């Protein structure tokens, strides 16, 4: 598994609440849901470079 880097995020409480609910609906952690949302946004924008480390 690729190493992951931790960072702090400031987010509107209503947005966070919505993400937490969405994550629960899809049986993911809030962190996992945020990572999924960001990854999909990057792929849709054509800015996600898939590497061997990402595949594992």
N, CA, C and O atoms as a GROMACS GRO file, in nm:
protein
  224
    1UNK      N    1   0.084  -0.118   0.000
    1UNK     CA    2   0.000   0.000   0.000
    1UNK      C    3   0.089   0.124   0.000
    1UNK      O    4   0.189   0.129   0.071
    2UNK      N    5   0.053   0.222  -0.078
    2UNK     CA    6   0.129   0.346  -0.087
    2UNK      C    7   0.119   0.424   0.043
    2UNK      O    8   0.017   0.421   0.111
    3UNK      N    9   0.226   0.494   0.076
    3UNK     CA   10   0.225   0.578   0.195
    3UNK      C   11   0.128   0.694   0.174
    3UNK      O   12   0.114   0.744   0.062
    4UNK      N   13   0.062   0.734   0.279
    4UNK     CA   14  -0.033   0.845   0.270
    4UNK      C   15   0.018   0.958   0.357
    4UNK      O   16   0.077   0.936   0.463
    5UNK      N   17  -0.006   1.078   0.310
    5UNK     CA   18   0.040   1.197   0.381
    5UNK      C   19  -0.078   1.262   0.453
    5UNK      O   20  -0.184   1.282   0.393
    6UNK      N   21  -0.060   1.292   0.578
    6UNK     CA   22  -0.166   1.356   0.658
    6UNK      C   23  -0.158   1.508   0.642
    6UNK      O   24  -0.050   1.564   0.626
    7UNK      N   25  -0.275   1.573   0.646
    7UNK     CA   26  -0.280   1.718   0.644
    7UNK      C   27  -0.408   1.765   0.711
    7UNK      O   28  -0.503   1.689   0.726
    8UNK      N   29  -0.409   1.891   0.750
    8UNK     CA   30  -0.525   1.950   0.817
    8UNK      C   31  -0.610   2.020   0.712
    8UNK      O   32  -0.558   2.080   0.619
    9UNK      N   33  -0.742   2.010   0.728
    9UNK     CA   34  -0.834   2.077   0.636
    9UNK      C   35  -0.935   2.158   0.716
    9UNK      O   36  -0.987   2.111   0.818
   10UNK      N   37  -0.961   2.278   0.671
   10UNK     CA   38  -1.067   2.359   0.731
   10UNK      C   39  -1.186   2.347   0.638
   10UNK      O   40  -1.175   2.368   0.518
   11UNK      N   41  -1.300   2.312   0.695
   11UNK     CA   42  -1.418   2.288   0.612
   11UNK      C   43  -1.543   2.338   0.685
   11UNK      O   44  -1.553   2.328   0.807
   12UNK      N   45  -1.634   2.390   0.610
   12UNK     CA   46  -1.761   2.438   0.664
   12UNK      C   47  -1.832   2.323   0.737
   12UNK      O   48  -1.839   2.212   0.683
   13UNK      N   49  -1.884   2.346   0.856
   13UNK     CA   50  -1.949   2.239   0.932
   13UNK      C   51  -2.065   2.170   0.856
   13UNK      O   52  -2.084   2.049   0.869
   14UNK      N   53  -2.141   2.247   0.779
   14UNK     CA   54  -2.251   2.186   0.703
   14UNK      C   55  -2.200   2.093   0.594
   14UNK      O   56  -2.259   1.988   0.567
   15UNK      N   57  -2.090   2.132   0.531
   15UNK     CA   58  -2.030   2.047   0.428
   15UNK      C   59  -1.978   1.918   0.492
   15UNK      O   60  -2.000   1.809   0.440
   16UNK      N   61  -1.910   1.932   0.604
   16UNK     CA   62  -1.858   1.815   0.674
   16UNK      C   63  -1.971   1.721   0.715
   16UNK      O   64  -1.959   1.599   0.700
   17UNK      N   65  -2.079   1.776   0.766
   17UNK     CA   66  -2.194   1.694   0.805
   17UNK      C   67  -2.250   1.617   0.685
   17UNK      O   68  -2.284   1.499   0.697
   18UNK      N   69  -2.258   1.682   0.572
   18UNK     CA   70  -2.307   1.617   0.450
   18UNK      C   71  -2.213   1.506   0.406
   18UNK      O   72  -2.258   1.399   0.364
   19UNK      N   73  -2.082   1.531   0.414
   19UNK     CA   74  -1.984   1.429   0.376
   19UNK      C   75  -1.989   1.311   0.471
   19UNK      O   76  -1.980   1.196   0.428
   20UNK      N   77  -2.005   1.337   0.600
   20UNK     CA   78  -2.015   1.229   0.698
   20UNK      C   79  -2.137   1.141   0.671
   20UNK      O   80  -2.128   1.018   0.679
   21UNK      N   81  -2.249   1.202   0.638
   21UNK     CA   82  -2.370   1.125   0.608
   21UNK      C   83  -2.351   1.043   0.481
   21UNK      O   84  -2.387   0.926   0.477
   22UNK      N   85  -2.294   1.105   0.378
   22UNK     CA   86  -2.268   1.035   0.253
   22UNK      C   87  -2.174   0.917   0.277
   22UNK      O   88  -2.197   0.808   0.224
   23UNK      N   89  -2.069   0.938   0.355
   23UNK     CA   90  -1.974   0.832   0.387
   23UNK      C   91  -2.044   0.716   0.457
   23UNK      O   92  -2.022   0.600   0.423
   24UNK      N   93  -2.128   0.747   0.554
   24UNK     CA   94  -2.200   0.642   0.626
   24UNK      C   95  -2.292   0.564   0.532
   24UNK      O   96  -2.303   0.442   0.543
   25UNK      N   97  -2.356   0.635   0.439
   25UNK     CA   98  -2.445   0.569   0.343
   25UNK      C   99  -2.369   0.471   0.254
   25UNK      O  100  -2.425   0.372   0.207
   26UNK      N  101  -2.240   0.499   0.230
   26UNK     CA  102  -2.159   0.414   0.141
   26UNK      C  103  -2.060   0.327   0.218
   26UNK      O  104  -1.969   0.268   0.160
   27UNK      N  105  -2.078   0.319   0.351
   27UNK     CA  106  -1.994   0.235   0.437
   27UNK      C  107  -1.846   0.270   0.426
   27UNK      O  108  -1.760   0.181   0.421
   28UNK      N  109  -1.816   0.400   0.421
   28UNK     CA  110  -1.678   0.448   0.419
   28UNK      C  111  -1.656   0.536   0.541
   28UNK      O  112  -1.751   0.584   0.602
   29UNK      N  113  -1.530   0.555   0.574
   29UNK     CA  114  -1.496   0.655   0.676
   29UNK      C  115  -1.507   0.793   0.612
   29UNK      O  116  -1.510   0.805   0.490
   30UNK      N  117  -1.514   0.894   0.694
   30UNK     CA  118  -1.518   1.031   0.641
   30UNK      C  119  -1.391   1.058   0.561
   30UNK      O  120  -1.396   1.117   0.453
   31UNK      N  121  -1.277   1.016   0.613
   31UNK     CA  122  -1.150   1.034   0.544
   31UNK      C  123  -1.152   0.960   0.409
   31UNK      O  124  -1.109   1.015   0.308
   32UNK      N  125  -1.200   0.837   0.409
   32UNK     CA  126  -1.209   0.760   0.286
   32UNK      C  127  -1.301   0.825   0.184
   32UNK      O  128  -1.274   0.823   0.064
   33UNK      N  129  -1.410   0.882   0.232
   33UNK     CA  130  -1.505   0.949   0.143
   33UNK      C  131  -1.441   1.073   0.080
   33UNK      O  132  -1.456   1.096  -0.040
   34UNK      N  133  -1.371   1.152   0.160
   34UNK     CA  134  -1.303   1.270   0.108
   34UNK      C  135  -1.199   1.230   0.003
   34UNK      O  136  -1.188   1.294  -0.102
   35UNK      N  137  -1.123   1.125   0.031
   35UNK     CA  138  -1.023   1.078  -0.065
   35UNK      C  139  -1.091   1.033  -0.195
   35UNK      O  140  -1.041   1.061  -0.304
   36UNK      N  141  -1.203   0.963  -0.184
   36UNK     CA  142  -1.277   0.916  -0.301
   36UNK      C  143  -1.329   1.035  -0.383
   36UNK      O  144  -1.319   1.036  -0.506
   37UNK      N  145  -1.386   1.136  -0.314
   37UNK     CA  146  -1.438   1.255  -0.382
   37UNK      C  147  -1.325   1.327  -0.457
   37UNK      O  148  -1.341   1.364  -0.574
   38UNK      N  149  -1.213   1.346  -0.390
   38UNK     CA  150  -1.101   1.418  -0.451
   38UNK      C  151  -1.044   1.341  -0.569
   38UNK      O  152  -1.016   1.399  -0.674
   39UNK      N  153  -1.028   1.209  -0.552
   39UNK     CA  154  -0.976   1.126  -0.662
   39UNK      C  155  -1.067   1.133  -0.784
   39UNK      O  156  -1.019   1.148  -0.896
   40UNK      N  157  -1.197   1.122  -0.762
   40UNK     CA  158  -1.291   1.129  -0.875
   40UNK      C  159  -1.288   1.266  -0.942
   40UNK      O  160  -1.296   1.274  -1.065
   41UNK      N  161  -1.278   1.373  -0.863
   41UNK     CA  162  -1.270   1.507  -0.921
   41UNK      C  163  -1.144   1.522  -1.006
   41UNK      O  164  -1.148   1.580  -1.114
   42UNK      N  165  -1.032   1.470  -0.957
   42UNK     CA  166  -0.908   1.476  -1.034
   42UNK      C  167  -0.917   1.396  -1.164
   42UNK      O  168  -0.871   1.442  -1.268
   43UNK      N  169  -0.975   1.277  -1.157
   43UNK     CA  170  -0.993   1.195  -1.278
   43UNK      C  171  -1.082   1.267  -1.379
   43UNK      O  172  -1.051   1.270  -1.498
   44UNK      N  173  -1.193   1.323  -1.333
   44UNK     CA  174  -1.286   1.393  -1.422
   44UNK      C  175  -1.223   1.516  -1.487
   44UNK      O  176  -1.259   1.553  -1.598
   45UNK      N  177  -1.129   1.579  -1.417
   45UNK     CA  178  -1.061   1.696  -1.470
   45UNK      C  179  -0.940   1.660  -1.556
   45UNK      O  180  -0.874   1.748  -1.612
   46UNK      N  181  -0.910   1.530  -1.564
   46UNK     CA  182  -0.794   1.487  -1.642
   46UNK      C  183  -0.662   1.520  -1.575
   46UNK      O  184  -0.560   1.533  -1.642
   47UNK      N  185  -0.664   1.532  -1.443
   47UNK     CA  186  -0.543   1.570  -1.370
   47UNK      C  187  -0.490   1.459  -1.282
   47UNK      O  188  -0.397   1.481  -1.204
   48UNK      N  189  -0.546   1.340  -1.292
   48UNK     CA  190  -0.503   1.229  -1.207
   48UNK      C  191  -0.407   1.141  -1.286
   48UNK      O  192  -0.445   1.081  -1.386
   49UNK      N  193  -0.284   1.134  -1.240
   49UNK     CA  194  -0.184   1.050  -1.304
   49UNK      C  195  -0.174   0.920  -1.226
   49UNK      O  196  -0.122   0.918  -1.114
   50UNK      N  197  -0.224   0.812  -1.284
   50UNK     CA  198  -0.221   0.682  -1.217
   50UNK      C  199  -0.080   0.625  -1.224
   50UNK      O  200  -0.021   0.617  -1.332
   51UNK      N  201  -0.027   0.585  -1.110
   51UNK     CA  202   0.106   0.524  -1.104
   51UNK      C  203   0.095   0.384  -1.049
   51UNK      O  204  -0.010   0.345  -0.999
   52UNK      N  205   0.202   0.309  -1.059
   52UNK     CA  206   0.203   0.172  -1.007
   52UNK      C  207   0.168   0.172  -0.858
   52UNK      O  208   0.096   0.083  -0.812
   53UNK      N  209   0.218   0.268  -0.781
   53UNK     CA  210   0.190   0.276  -0.637
   53UNK      C  211   0.041   0.296  -0.613
   53UNK      O  212  -0.012   0.244  -0.515
   54UNK      N  213  -0.029   0.370  -0.700
   54UNK     CA  214  -0.173   0.392  -0.684
   54UNK      C  215  -0.252   0.266  -0.716
   54UNK      O  216  -0.361   0.246  -0.662
   55UNK      N  217  -0.198   0.180  -0.802
   55UNK     CA  218  -0.269   0.058  -0.842
   55UNK      C  219  -0.272  -0.046  -0.731
   55UNK      O  220  -0.365  -0.126  -0.724
   56UNK      N  221  -0.172  -0.045  -0.644
   56UNK     CA  222  -0.160  -0.151  -0.542
   56UNK      C  223  -0.251  -0.128  -0.426
   56UNK      O  224  -0.253  -0.208  -0.332
   0.00000   0.00000   0.00000
